[in-house]
């Protein structure tokens, strides 16, 4: 119970501090702290991330801080990509997914340390609908395959390449993450059902509720600390998590 409470709060606090990237910790918490099987953990992560993103998007939508054009042109291809990524996952082992996940964690760390610094340069000229759709499709495949919301990719893409303000990018990203995550969650439930497996709904509900509490705590903590120092510290945490996952799963795969 202590691991469950601590893991859920940590995920929420990370989301509140950084606006994206926090949900990337959900799968490691479920697998390594709660001992959930890999594929079940990925499915549960999608449900948790989708729930937190949906609830978090409501205040943004009420303040008109959601760009529905980008939700359509980025989110719909993202949903298709997520469905495809979840479908492909049935042909590989959970260990392979975790190795890929570890690589994604390391990429997220590098982006938090480097690419996010470019946000101070301001948005560029908006991209074409085709390019927006391709971005959404690719991020969606990643979401479906390894169970991450992809906010660390979506927010910079909407801001730097989509021409949105930072506030609009964050609000729009939350809606897109919710759509993609629920699509992947739906497909994973079909896949798990075919294998006689099922997600733990109590864990999903608890993580969503405590994740929202943690998000509020993260907002308050973030107001008192240096954003740049926080991002660099969190990036280092992600590096350690990524190295841990890869070092644990690769030998297991090679020995199998």
N, C-alpha and C positions, 0 to 999 in steps of 0.2 A: 504493500500500500504506500510505503514511503517513497519507493522508486516511482510509482505511478504519479503521486502528487508532485514530487520534485521534477520529474520529466515533463509533465504537462505545463507546470509553471515556467520552466526554463524555456520551453518552446514559445510560450506566449510572451515572456519578457523579451526574448530575442526579436520577435516580430514587432513589439512595441518600440524597441530601441532603434531598429534598422529599417522597418517598413517592408523589408524583403529579406529573404535568406534565412530567416528563423525557422521556417517550416522544413528546411533541409535537414534539421536535426531530428525530425519526427521518426523516420525509419530507424536510425541507429538506436534511439531510445527504446522503441518497440522491440527491436531484435536483441540488443545486447543487455538491456536492463530488465525487460519484461519477458524475454525468452519466447517471443512470438515467432513462428516460422516465417521465413523470408517473404514468401508470396502473400501470406495473410497480412504481414506487417505493411507491405507496400499498398495493399488494398485499403487497409485501415488508415494509412497515412493520407491517401487521397480523400477519404471521407472526412477526416479531421481537418485537413487543409481547406477542403471545400466549405465545410461548416464555418470555420473561423473567418475565411475570406468573405463568405456571404454576409455574415453578421457585421463584419467590419466595413463592408461596402455600403450598408444602409445609410449611415450618417453622411457619407460622401455623395450619395445619390440625392439625398434630401437637400444638400447645398449646391446641387447642379454641378458637382465636380466629377462627373463621369462623361466621357466622350463616347456617345453611343455609336458613332461612325466607326471608331476603332474597335469597339466591342464587336461590331458586326464583321468587319473585314479582317481583324486579327483573331477574334474569339471563335468564330465559326470554323475557320480552317484549323484553329487550335483544338477544337473539339474533335474534328475528324482525325487530326494527328494523334491525339490522346487515345482515341479508340483503336487506331492502328498500332500504336506502341503497346497498348495492353494486349492486343491480339497477338503480336509478335512474341510477347513475353512467355506465352504458353509453350514455345518451342525451345526455351532455354531454362537452365536450372536457376534456382534462387541465388545460388552462389555467384553465378555469372552476373546476375542483375546487381548484386551487391558490389562486385568489383567495378562495374560500370558506374554505379552510384558513388563509390569512393572517388573515381576520376572526376565525376561531376562536382563533388564537394571541393576538390582541389581547384577546379576551374572557377567555382564560385568564390573561393578565397582570393585567387589572383584578381578577379574582377572587382572584388570589394576593395582591394589594395590599390588597384591601378585605374580601371575604367571608371569607377565611380567619381574619381577626381575630375573627370571631364565634364561632370554635370555642372560645374561652375562656369563652363564656357557658354552655356545656354543652348537652347534647341536649334537644330539645323532646319533646313528646308524640308517640309513634309515629303515622305516617300510616296511612290505610286501605290495604288491599290494592290497591284500584283505583288510588289515587294513586301508590302505589309502582310498579305496573305501567306506568302512563302515563309516569312519569319514566324507567323503564327503556327503554320503547319509543322515546322521543324521543332519549335519549342513544345508543341503538343505531343509529338512523338516521344520526346524526352520525358515529359510528364507521365505519359502512359507507361513507359518502360521501367522507370525507376521510382515513380511515386512522389516526385517533388512538384510543387506548385509552379516553379519557374519564375517567381517574382524578381529574382536577381538578374534575370535576362529580360523580362518584360518591361520593367520600369525604365532601364536605360534605353531600350529600343523605342519605347513610346516617347521618351523625352528627347533623346539625342537624334533619333531618326524619324520619329513620327511628328515632331514639331509641337508637341503638347507642353504646357507648363508643368512644373513638377507636381503641383497639387492635382491637376487633371490626370497626370500619368499614374500617380499612386491610386486614385479612386478608380480609374479605368482598369488598372492592373488587377485590383481586387475582384472586380466583376468577371474579368477574363479567367482568373485563377479559379473562381468558383465554378464557372461553366465547364472548364477543362477537367477539373478535379472530379466533379460529379459524373461526367461522362466516363472517365476512367474507372471510377468506383463502380458504376453500373456494369461495365464490361468485366471487371475483375470478379464481381459477384457471380456472373455467369460462369467464368472459368473455374472459380473455386467450387461452385455448385456441381460442376461436371466431375470434380475430383472428390466429392463428398466432404468438402471443407467449408468453413464459414467464418466470417469476421466476428469479433467480439463487440457487439453493439454497446455494451456497458463501457468498455474502454474508449470507444469513439466518442460517446456522449460526454464522458468525464473529461477527456482531453479538450473537447470543444469548449465546455464550460470553463474549465480552469485555464485554458489557453486564452480566453477572452479576459479573464481576471488578470492573468500575467501580462497581457497586452497593455492594460491600463497601468499596471505597475511599471512596465517598460517605458511608457510615455513619460511618466513622472520622473523616473531615473534619468532618462535621456535629456530632460530639461536642465539638469544640474551638472552634466558632464560634457566634456568636449566631444562633438560628433566624430571628428577625425580620429581621435584616440580610440574611441569606442569601436569604430569600423576596423581599425587596424588590429585591435585586440581580438575582435570577433573573427577576423580573417585568420589570425594565428590559431584560434580554437578550431576553425574549420580545417586548417592544414593538419593539425594533430588528429582530428577525427578521420579525415581522408586517408592519412597514412596508416592509422590503426585498422581501418576497414580493409584496405588493400593488403596489408601485411598479415591479416588474419584469414582472409578469404582466398588469396592466391595460393598459399601452400596447401590449403584444404582441397582446392580444385586440382592442383597438380598431383596430390596424393591419392585422389579418388580414382 
